[in-house]
């Protein structure tokens, strides 16, 4: 008879909402598996699926302000990234700890990070809606998303429709 | 191109209906009368204004405020040119030019104000949705 240890843990995702996590230790288990009970297939469930399938995207970045060859790569989790900025054919990830240069393309990041709250707001920016502190129009009537790190990103008028649709989908899925 | 022309025609129809209905209401209240040439000029001005406003994609890189100012300047210049051509056939009095300036500027400022209010309101709604998503509740 195997040992069955139940460890109730609260899994904290990038949502403030908490999810109960039960861990069972079974020495006789032939095939390790994960069962997920959910009310609807929302982004956080897809993120768990990605983690279980080892498909959770992570990015390796080098500090943007240093010579690329001199510094070690840092692994960045999507939850750590405020926004991505594509400047001079280079992609940069802005995090709390600094700016990192990524070797991916903005389009591939957009595809990979859809379930992680990332939405395109201009030709060169992909923002993480979970990191937005405030969204408000400026005096010049441009709408800006402000982040915890004090940076602001403009939401381009051409991407307004996509942005609105993304928020609606995320809202529907985040029940 | 076909889609653009369809949209432009829709803008012209909407703006002309709004302008002529408002004009009719003002005429009833003030007891003034309008002539056939005024009605046609009004239509011409609506076509010019709708055309310039439909080019908003060109001004996409600018801020909305700058876009409004630039579009206003272009509309004023084109309408002035249109009226100047008409004045060669039927001269326009100085008062007529002031009226022209007023009848374009006033609706333009009102519409710009409405636009800003809608923008502010929409941003507020989006901000609320983002907060709800962040808190994981509907």
Interface residues (C-beta under 8 A of the other chain):
Chain A: X15 X16 X17 X44 X117 X129 X130 X132 X134 X135 X136 X137 X138 X139 X140 X141 X142 X143 X156 X157 X158 X163 X164 X167 X168 X170 X171 X174 X175
Chain B: X57 X60 X63 X64 X65 X66 X68 X115 X116 X119 X120 X123 X124 X126 X127 X129 X130 X132 X133 X134 X135 X136 X137 X138
